[in-house]
Amino acid sequence: MIYVGRIIVKGIENLPKSGSYIIVAPHHHFIDAIVFATQIRATDFFFIAKKELFKNKIFSWFLGKLNAFPVDRKNPSLATLQFPIKKLTENQQSFVIFPTGSRYSSQLKSGYLLIAKSSKKPIVPAKFEFNSWGRSRLTIGKPYFIASDERLSKKEKKILNEELELKFAAL
């Protein structure tokens, strides 16, 4: 990539060999989605992006090329979750989601848990680190499933989010 130079990709062998999956990653850089879309070529991805980004025609075109769909973060609807669940269930594409929702937040939101649980697709933790020109790294962790068939309680969501944060730290 022009902006960061060569990106070292580690753990590519952890990606599921067949079917769609959900890459879950912290969101720290404005190029995060581009990195995932260009560095993991094993499958086609779709993304979620705040609706405000689609107001600029050029940026909207670019987001369309990344297979991004808009979400109203202030008033999220059930359709926001149903769309990725449907696409994942139909194995159309894999999904990349940044559960903090913003580059300026570190608090994980639990929508990814509902999507993974409902679609029965594995979560693949990943992390992009921009270190310096040519020394950036994309690390992909081992996939895991959300096993519960019942609704997740707040406590269970909190525990699963804490476990994901530990997975990010270990990458």
GIVEN-V528860 format. One record per residue. N is the residue number from 0. RES is the residue in three letters. BURIAL is 1 if it has 16 or more other C-alpha atoms within 10 Angstrom, else 0. Layout:
n: {N	N}
res: {RES	RES}
burial: {BURIAL	BURIAL}
This chain:
n: {0	1	2	3	4	5	6	7	8	9	10	11	12	13	14	15	16	17	18	19	20	21	22	23	24	25	26	27	28	29	30	31	32	33	34	35	36	37	38	39	40	41	42	43	44	45	46	47	48	49	50	51	52	53	54	55	56	57	58	59	60	61	62	63	64	65	66	67	68	69	70	71	72	73	74	75	76	77	78	79	80	81	82	83	84	85	86	87	88	89	90	91	92	93	94	95	96	97	98	99	100	101	102	103	104	105	106	107	108	109	110	111	112	113	114	115	116	117	118	119	120	121	122	123	124	125	126	127	128	129	130	131	132	133	134	135	136	137	138	139	140	141	142	143	144	145	146	147	148	149	150	151	152	153	154	155	156	157	158	159	160	161	162	163	164	165	166	167	168	169	170}
res: {MET	ILE	TYR	VAL	GLY	ARG	ILE	ILE	VAL	LYS	GLY	ILE	GLU	ASN	LEU	PRO	LYS	SER	GLY	SER	TYR	ILE	ILE	VAL	ALA	PRO	HIS	HIS	HIS	PHE	ILE	ASP	ALA	ILE	VAL	PHE	ALA	THR	GLN	ILE	ARG	ALA	THR	ASP	PHE	PHE	PHE	ILE	ALA	LYS	LYS	GLU	LEU	PHE	LYS	ASN	LYS	ILE	PHE	SER	TRP	PHE	LEU	GLY	LYS	LEU	ASN	ALA	PHE	PRO	VAL	ASP	ARG	LYS	ASN	PRO	SER	LEU	ALA	THR	LEU	GLN	PHE	PRO	ILE	LYS	LYS	LEU	THR	GLU	ASN	GLN	GLN	SER	PHE	VAL	ILE	PHE	PRO	THR	GLY	SER	ARG	TYR	SER	SER	GLN	LEU	LYS	SER	GLY	TYR	LEU	LEU	ILE	ALA	LYS	SER	SER	LYS	LYS	PRO	ILE	VAL	PRO	ALA	LYS	PHE	GLU	PHE	ASN	SER	TRP	GLY	ARG	SER	ARG	LEU	THR	ILE	GLY	LYS	PRO	TYR	PHE	ILE	ALA	SER	ASP	GLU	ARG	LEU	SER	LYS	LYS	GLU	LYS	LYS	ILE	LEU	ASN	GLU	GLU	LEU	GLU	LEU	LYS	PHE	ALA	ALA	LEU}
burial: {0	0	0	1	0	0	1	0	0	0	0	1	0	0	1	1	0	0	0	1	1	1	1	1	1	1	1	1	0	0	0	1	1	0	1	1	1	0	0	0	0	0	1	0	1	1	1	1	1	0	0	0	0	1	0	0	0	0	0	1	0	0	1	0	0	1	1	1	1	1	1	0	0	0	0	0	0	0	0	1	1	0	0	1	1	0	1	1	1	0	0	1	1	1	1	1	1	1	1	1	1	1	0	0	0	0	0	1	0	1	0	1	1	1	1	1	1	1	1	1	1	1	1	1	1	1	1	1	1	1	0	0	0	0	0	1	1	1	1	1	1	1	1	0	0	1	0	0	0	0	0	1	0	0	0	0	1	0	0	1	1	0	0	1	1	0	1	1	0	0	1}
